[in-house]
């Protein structure tokens, strides 16, 4: 996964054009930093961002307590206090003071990438000689020489961002930590966020009711009916914890809300100015980088520690310089650019690195899309003075880019380049987001995928079955599907719905199609789920929403929906036709992930596309089409209608955008969400500092992580004679490890719920039950598409219990190993843990008794999460893996790790021996001394707990 950092602002803070939307899309979907061109400031750019008490159920003054231990704050104890410089107002007086980078008078700073300058400013401002030292500052200044040496640095962000799937377990952990503090004889109230925490509830709504004017209200009612207990718990958290803002359900998608409302760009806290920076419990937090805010995804476990004042430990990253030249051609969307850049970066390899965009192409992005929102950004409910302050600060501290001025050459670790004119319309799929397919090649690629052996680009379909047609009855009417038939078409995800140009483009495609008499097959499940109410306002203003409605793209909710697997059930007639005939059906969505089994259990081919393309494929009814040569359908005049007949030009989109996207839409949208909604405001919650756990609850459960915590750390845990619980190949994702979709009735989690009186219709999803460790442990490795090589080709959530050779559900096998006192390990290939960041992908294996994961490589956040839960990550040596070493998974494994933490070094070689006489050497993927301390304590939260107690004892 790509680590991202902040992008420099460019030109006027008042100018956002679709380039900014494009850059934001780049940052979000490709999970890396985008250097924005024209810039909008969609949320307050300074102050503590006080919110109405109605949203947090306490006085507004309590919403944003001063952050004195972490992140951005008035830190008068900094060792660099002499750098505090006044930022004057043009008319007299001052905006505030700031820690001036130019005042260091160090020529090395001028050559630093802008992304590294953000780390430098934070280090200087928070340098206390203890958590952050002068040596850390020097290491960052000397980045050119220190980065290649993988030097470790601490980083304190200004704030933390959560969504509800990751937010609920985070607050559960905080509540449990309060109990643990009491158990250790200390004040439970010490467990409180020390920096602003924003939580947006967006992951719970499902696209169940579609193609209806009442879909929005009906889906929200079902969302509350299913999640009332979770939502009440979150509302309790908003009252019990300081510094925590919770945005209620139905408000929007976290990253779009972050862009349009929560992002500050520059803080002004107690007269101290500093850049906004955010760590989010979602890998797409990088979307905020598109507006010049340093942000990237971390695990929920890391985020919890950061909330409590712990600096994030990270290796000073290399920076990839990505030069953009030229400009996008007419008809090419920002989504096409995203998918192209994603493929380039994946190929280059940017795991653990920053990516910084530069070049004249950055300014040309504005020309292609001609968005107008930014021109009105001062009217978003913020004064001109605040906008001027933000620009003045960024210019004064040398983190502002103006491509009209001569650019100082910056040094990068490696370089990439893309001519925007080379970007062409495309989609990605059918199983991975970086498998880009040019639109003109789509038909040929689809046929190749059908024939190829089963894999990321293959389904292994026998040639004689390729042209199979299945006729069925849909609600009494004749219907038919074949391989490649679209059964889900969803305009979804903040990746695209934050961009007015592609959303209006989708509306224009719908308008042209309706005027020509085209229709969408009624058995295709169509939906529209934007990330902000502002989208609805400008679609209505433009008059385009009614055409989307006519094609079945009615508004179903403001949340992630299909993008995260909350696509709801397929119609029974369609589901039966697919399953009974083994049809390889397709989904087309404007999302950012399409891993197998994620979108819908019955849909095996999933393609990411721009919103206009989603509409086009819905009209075509199949992905098995060449848009250049084959008609999409027949118009009302009986003539063939082609893709070119319904595709809008950039000029058409810009014209609608000029007249329909207005600043008051954003202002009124976010004034409304601070008032909550009736269903949220009526939730009854306890008024207590410690949460009163309900042992009968199947949503919120007191986790076992801190039950037996001791005042002193337990030290490194041995891994002795461990059995292999699972053996995997490459690209095992967090979707495989910790599913977020539906809970099958016959699964261990389903059985657990049935035993407690929960009916299948009320199972909800795994993601919604992340606050219950009993459910989540049973859901670990429960993906129906997971391929465990111990099963010799069988697909599904089972494994072999090696001592008895029995085939069991993974959870049942793990519990048997634990009951018998046996350790377990997991063997894996490359990119283990890729995909969305999920703390349960680390918590779950730990609860199953997994002591170590041995893989060829790890996704960055997941590796960190494993360490944070006390699970040992080990990497095979280059050129080696389980197969080359002849490991069958039936051996027993002992990891030769010293029992004294002082004898262990980050990244050292570790010997692994088996009971068959085979042995091999791995690299210990505990990467820093701080991570080693976490491992010594049994996990990062245990480390924080003990340190808080220790601090109290020393006072």
Secondary structure as UniProt FT lines:
FT   STRAND          9..10
FT   TURN            13..14
FT   HELIX           18..29
FT   TURN            30..31
FT   HELIX           53..56
FT   HELIX           60..62
FT   TURN            63..64
FT   TURN            76..77
FT   TURN            79..80
FT   HELIX           81..83
FT   STRAND          84..88
FT   TURN            90..91
FT   STRAND          94..99
FT   HELIX           102..104
FT   HELIX           108..111
FT   HELIX           114..125
FT   HELIX           134..141
FT   HELIX           143..146
FT   HELIX           147..149
FT   STRAND          152..155
FT   STRAND          159..163
FT   HELIX           164..183
FT   TURN            184..185
FT   HELIX           188..190
FT   STRAND          196..200
FT   TURN            213..214
FT   HELIX           215..240
FT   TURN            242..243
FT   STRAND          244..247
FT   TURN            249..250
FT   HELIX           254..257
FT   HELIX           258..262
FT   STRAND          266..269
FT   TURN            270..271
FT   STRAND          272..275
FT   STRAND          277..280
FT   HELIX           283..291
FT   STRAND          294..297
FT   HELIX           300..307
FT   TURN            308..309
FT   STRAND          312..315
FT   STRAND          319..325
FT   TURN            330..331
FT   HELIX           334..348
FT   STRAND          354..358
FT   HELIX           361..369
FT   HELIX           373..379
FT   TURN            380..381
FT   HELIX           384..396
FT   TURN            397..398
FT   STRAND          400..401
FT   TURN            403..404
FT   STRAND          414..419
FT   HELIX           420..422
FT   STRAND          426..428
FT   TURN            433..434
FT   STRAND          436..438
FT   HELIX           439..441
FT   HELIX           442..451
FT   TURN            456..457
FT   HELIX           463..465
FT   TURN            466..467
FT   STRAND          469..474
FT   TURN            475..476
FT   STRAND          477..482
FT   TURN            483..484
FT   STRAND          485..492
FT   HELIX           494..497
FT   HELIX           500..516
FT   TURN            522..523
FT   STRAND          525..529
FT   HELIX           533..542
FT   HELIX           545..550
FT   TURN            551..552
FT   HELIX           561..564
FT   HELIX           572..580
FT   TURN            581..582
FT   STRAND          586..589
FT   TURN            596..598
FT   TURN            601..602
FT   STRAND          605..608
FT   HELIX           611..620
FT   TURN            627..629
FT   STRAND          633..634
FT   TURN            636..637
FT   STRAND          640..641
FT   HELIX           643..646
FT   HELIX           650..660
FT   HELIX           663..673
FT   TURN            674..675
FT   HELIX           678..681
FT   TURN            695..696
FT   TURN            705..708
FT   STRAND          719..727
FT   HELIX           734..737
FT   TURN            745..746
FT   HELIX           748..755
FT   TURN            756..757
FT   HELIX           760..762
FT   HELIX           767..769
FT   TURN            770..771
FT   HELIX           773..779
FT   TURN            784..785
FT   HELIX           789..791
FT   TURN            792..793
FT   STRAND          798..801
FT   TURN            802..805
FT   STRAND          806..809
FT   HELIX           810..819
FT   TURN            820..821
FT   STRAND          824..827
FT   TURN            830..831
FT   HELIX           840..848
FT   STRAND          850..855
FT   HELIX           860..868
FT   TURN            869..870
FT   STRAND          872..876
FT   TURN            878..879
FT   TURN            882..886
FT   STRAND          892..896
FT   HELIX           901..903
FT   TURN            906..907
FT   STRAND          909..914
FT   TURN            915..916
FT   STRAND          919..924
FT   HELIX           929..937
FT   HELIX           940..954
//
